[in-house]
Amino acid sequence: MKIRNILATKGMNTISMRPEQTVKDAITLLTQYNIGAVVVLDADERLVGILSERDLIRAVASDNNVMVQPVSSVMTSNVITGTPQDDLQSVLQTMTNGRFRHLPIIDRGAMIGIVSIGDLVKSQLDEYKGEIDTLRTQLIEGEA
Ligand code: AMP
C-alpha cells in the first residue's frame, strides 16, 4: 500500500502554525484537535519544523517560562518527510528506526498532509484483515 492511499482515506487536513506563535498556542492547538504533533510553516507555507508532545515535555522540563517562548525555539527543524509514492512498509521502517511518530508528506514541493504511526498501523491491520478474508473465502470455496 502507498502513502497516497492512506491519505485518501484519512484526508489531507493538516493542522499547522507559524514559528513565531507561542508554545502556549501550540498546546492549545494539540488539545483542541486531539493530535500529537503540529507542523510549523513559514509565511510562504514552507515546512520549517515539527513540534510534538515530546518537544513540549522536554521544553517544560528545562524552562519555567516556556509558555511564552516562540515555537521556533522548541521545534525540531530538521524534518524528515515522505512522498505520496512511498510504500507503507518502508515508511513504517523509517519511523521506527528514527523513533518518531509523525511524517509530513510533500508532493511537488508542497505539504499535502501528515501521517502518524497510528494511521500506518491501522492501514497495515486493515490490509492484513482484507488478505485474511480473501484467503478464508478461497478456502471455503475450495471445500465446497
Ligand atoms: P513523535 O514521536 O512524533 O512525537 O516525536 C518525537 C521527536 O521526533 C520530537 O522531537 C519530534 O519533534 C521529532 N519528530 C517527529 N516527527 C518528525 C519528523 N517527521 N522528522 C524529524 N523529527 C520528527
Boltz pocket constraint, residues with backbone or C-beta under 6 A from the ligand:
constraints:
  - pocket:
      binder: B
      contacts: [[A, 36], [A, 37], [A, 50], [A, 51], [A, 52], [A, 53], [A, 54], [A, 55], [A, 75], [A, 76], [A, 78], [A, 79], [A, 80], [A, 81], [A, 98], [A, 99], [A, 100], [A, 101], [A, 102], [A, 103], [A, 104]]
      max_distance: 6.0
